[in-house]
Every structure is written in structure tokens, then in C-alpha cells.
Amino acid sequence: MRPTVTIVQTGERVPCRVGESLLAAMVRLGRRGIPAGCLNGGCGVCKVRVLHGTIRKLGPISRAHVSVDEECAGYSLACRVAPEGDVELEVAGRMQKPFCKGFAGASSPIFTK
């Protein structure tokens, strides 16, 4: 049985493949607001807090982005951990559309005179 990843901010749930990172599963949702950057633990954009469930490390996590105290409080980088069962998490950063924000309407600073 595949573990399920639940993102509390949106209520979205996605199955995660064995050994797959939390980020890879989250990106499969197709939601543009899921923060993703370098995909290898260097940028810290995909920082999450695991509220319920157990994860295992897939590689080192930069202490520049997740301190020891934060890790003890459940924080990690979604690209560097995989679930060992069902996981409920919250995205630590803001969830927004990264490239399209402000382009849709005439009130955008780009379209005003």
C-alpha cells in the first residue's frame, strides 16, 4: 500500500511511491503553488513541517535552511525526505503561483500607466 501525503493548507492528498520524495509526490498534483527550486536540498524553497507520520532522509539537508531545532520540531526539505507511511504536512513557505502572479488583469503594475 502506498503512503498518502496530505497538504493541510489545501486539503489535497496524493499517493507517494516507495522511495519517492515528498516533493516529487506534491509536484504530481500539478498545483503551481507548490514551492520547488533546485530539487536537491540546496535552496530551501520546499521547506515543510511534518505534522503527522514518519519520514526518512534521502540525502543531507542543508543546515542553512533547516536547523537542528527545526528538524526536531518536524521541519525538513520535501525534496530530501520520503514518507514511511501516511504523512500530513504543511508547507512552511507561501503557496502561490510563482510565475503568473499579477499578469491576469489590468490592475497589474505591468499594465497600468
PyMOL commands that set and color helices and strands:
alter all, ss='L'
color gray80, all
select helices_A, chain A and resi 22-27+68-72+78-80
alter helices_A, ss='H'
color red, helices_A
select strands_A, chain A and resi 4-7+12-15+47-52+55-57+75-77+81-83+87-91
alter strands_A, ss='S'
color yellow, strands_A
deselect
rebuild
show_as cartoon
